[in-house]
């Protein structure tokens, strides 16, 4: 129970990688707050995690700054923040709408940025805290049709290094996990079975990840076991970023 007495906030925590991360954090002893836009999915997620530990849901839309600010107020101070909420519609560059571009950056970058800005002062005051940003293999490898999504995750990767430098003196660690293709409901809905598996076939281990495998990496970086790690990206991508 290495996280007993800690409070963790997982954005985009009602399904997939986010929900598995929340459940593992709860099993490690943390009190976990999960967020999402859909109240019914939030209730279902809390029910699914009922035997793992203390998990509660707060409805929030990370693309809406007022909603993100309300989330920070309602969650209260946290010791662990996992920026997992993300949207990943695909579009060729020449067909990308301004509205779609802005929506992706609002959710994937701006929401995380201002949530950190609101919550990190408590961590710095305590002299302890962990922030884990969930990025993507797409930030390190080109994928046709994913230009805006890739750029948004590259921005979050850059923020990981910048925040690590900015907050290190205050005892707050900032790292990121970069997943490869993962079998989740959201990914399959956008990329399709063949699209997801097609990417996996080009990777060293030639398979997609399961959400709990990505969650394990996130929880490691959030834990005291990673006390000497900050400013880094842990690639959980079957070798996709290496070869």
C-alpha positions, 0 to 999 in steps of 0.5 A, spaced: 500 500 500 505 504 497 500 510 496 496 510 502 494 517 505 495 519 498 490 522 493 490 521 486 486 525 480 486 521 473 483 525 468 479 521 462 478 516 468 472 512 466 475 507 461 481 504 458 488 506 460 485 511 465 480 507 468 485 501 469 490 506 472 485 509 477 484 501 479 491 500 480 492 506 484 486 505 488 489 498 490 496 501 492 492 505 497 490 512 494 484 515 494 482 516 487 478 521 483 476 520 476 474 525 471 470 524 464 464 528 461 459 522 461 456 521 468 453 514 467 460 512 464 463 515 471 458 511 475 459 505 471 467 506 472 466 507 480 462 501 480 467 497 476 472 499 481 468 498 487 473 492 490 479 496 488 479 501 493 476 508 494 474 511 487 469 517 486 467 521 480 467 528 478 464 530 471 469 535 467 470 537 460 478 538 460 476 542 453 472 547 457 477 551 462 471 553 467 469 546 467 477 544 469 477 550 474 471 547 477 474 540 477 480 543 481 476 546 486 472 539 487 477 535 487 481 538 492 489 538 493 492 532 490 498 528 491 498 525 484 496 527 477 495 523 471 493 527 465 490 522 461 484 525 458 485 526 450 481 526 444 484 523 437 480 524 431 484 523 425 484 527 419 488 529 413 492 536 414 488 539 408 481 537 410 483 539 418 477 544 420 479 549 425 474 547 430 477 540 430 484 543 431 482 547 437 478 542 440 484 537 440 489 542 443 484 544 448 483 537 451 490 534 450 494 540 452 490 547 454 486 543 459 492 539 462 496 545 462 491 549 467 490 543 471 497 543 473 497 550 474 492 550 479 494 544 483 501 544 483 502 549 488 499 545 493 504 539 491 510 545 492 508 547 498 508 540 501 515 539 497 512 532 494 508 530 488 508 526 482 505 528 475 504 523 469 502 525 462 500 520 458 502 522 451 503 517 445 508 514 440 505 518 435 509 524 438 515 520 436 513 517 430 509 519 424 502 517 422 498 519 416 492 523 418 494 524 425 498 531 424 494 535 430 493 529 435 501 528 434 503 535 435 498 535 441 502 529 444 509 532 442 507 539 446 505 535 452 512 531 452 515 538 451 511 540 457 513 534 461 521 536 461 519 544 462 515 542 468 520 537 471 525 543 471 520 548 473 518 544 479 524 539 481 526 544 486 520 544 490 520 536 490 515 535 485 516 530 479 514 530 472 514 524 467 510 522 461 508 515 459 508 514 451 503 508 449 504 504 443 497 502 440 493 499 445 486 495 445 481 500 448 474 502 446 476 509 444 482 507 440 478 502 436 472 506 435 477 511 432 482 507 428 478 501 427 481 494 429 485 493 422 488 500 423 490 499 430 493 492 429 496 494 422 500 499 427 502 493 431 505 489 426 510 494 424 513 494 432 518 490 435 513 485 439 508 485 433 502 486 438 498 491 441 498 493 448 493 491 453 490 497 458 493 494 464 500 494 461 500 502 460 497 503 467 502 499 470 507 504 467 503 510 469 503 507 476 510 506 477 512 513 475 507 515 480 509 511 486 515 512 491 519 507 487 520 512 481 523 517 487 529 519 483 526 519 476 523 526 473 523 529 466 523 523 462 518 519 458 517 512 459 516 508 452 511 503 453 510 501 445 513 494 443 519 498 441 516 503 436 520 509 438 526 505 438 526 501 431 
